[in-house]
Amino acid sequence: MRNKVLMFVTTLVLLLFGAIWAAAQDQPAAQDQSAPAQSSEAGAKPAKSHHMASAKAESLSGTVSSVDESKHLLVVNGSDGVPYNFTVTKGTKITSGGSKAKLGDLQGKQVSVNFVDMKKKGDWAKSVEAQ
């Protein structure tokens, strides 16, 4: 009987540690500052989100420092001077001066990016508006 109780307690402890470990794996990558950047640009990192689990769109304004059309990547230097990476998809609405624009047209321009934090997949740009 004593061995069964010991086995039961050991199993519960292992399950508890497994659950804690699994929950820790679901934490956003932004908390790990040692993770490498997704861009070839030095120091670029995914755009920050105030609430990483939020599915609501957030916005960031800044200057486009890099565009990589082949990788569908837009890098925007925020007002804090930090570069932020955004993935641009076919569904991303890109405008400049109120007219439809292409990703390559944004280089060096002041933009406002509405984005959704896709956790481990990075930040997806819903819309990019150049002033």
N, C-alpha and C positions, 0 to 999 in steps of 0.2 A: 504494500500500500504506500509506503514511504517513497519508494522508487517512482510510482505512478504520479504522486504529487510533485516530486522533484522534476520529472519529465514534463508535466503540465506547466509548471512555473517557468521552466527553461524555454518551452515552446512559446509561451506568452511573451516573454522578454524578447526573444528573437523576432516575433511578429511586430512588436512595438518598435524595435530598432529598424526593422525593414520599412515600416510605415513612415518613420521619421526620415529615413534616407530617401524614400521615394518622394516625399513632400519637398525635401531640400532640392531634389533634381528639377522640380517644376518652378523654382525661383527664377526670375528674369536674369538674363545675362548681364544687364546693366549694373548689377550689384558687384559683379566680378570685374574689377578694374584691370586685372592682369590679362584678360582675354585679348587676343590680337584683334586689330581693327579689320573690318570687312573690305576696306578700300586700299588701293595701292598708295593713296595719299597718307603721308605720315601723320599720325595723331588723330585721324578721323575716327569717329565712333558713331554708333547708332544714335539717332535722336532720342533725347530723354523724354520721358513721360512722367507726369506728376503721379499718376496711378497706373503702374505698369500693367495691371490686369484689366484695365478699362478698355472697352471696345469702342468707346466714343472717339470721334475724331478730335485731334488736337492741332494746334497751329504753331508755326515757327516762321519768323521773318529773318532774312539775312541776304547775303550776297552769294551767288553761285560761284564756287571756286573751281569746280570740276564737273565735267559731263562725260560719261562713258556710255555711248549709245549701244555698243555691243553687249555690255553687261547690264544695261537698263539701270544705270546708277547715276544719281544726282547727289553732289556733295555741296552743302550750303554752310557757309560760315555764319553762325548765329551772331546776334548782337554782342554776345560775350566773347566773340573771337574764336570759339570752338567749332571745328567742322563736324557736321552731322550728315550721315549717309541716309539716302532714301532710295527705295526700289521703285522704279517707274514701270507701270504695266500698260497694256492696251486700254485699260479702263481709266487710267489717269487723265484727268482733264487738264490740258496745258493751254494757258492763254497768255497773251502779251498785249497790253493796251486794249483789252476787251475782245481781241480777235484770237482765233485758234492759232496755236503755234506748235513747233516741234521741239523736242528735247534739246537738240543742238543749237536752237535759237536762244537758249537761256544763259549761255556762258557769260559770266561777268555781270549779269543783271541783278538788280534788287528783286527778290521774290518773297512771296508769302506761300508757305506750303501747309496744306491741310493733310494730316497723315493719321494713320492708325498703327499703333504698336502691335505687331503680330508676334510678340514674345520672342521665341527662339528664331523666327524667320526674319526678324528685323522690322524696319519701319516702312510701310507701304504708303506711298504718296497718293492720296485720293485726288488732289488737285494742286496745281502749281500756277500761281498768277504772278506774272512779271509786271512791274510798274513802268 
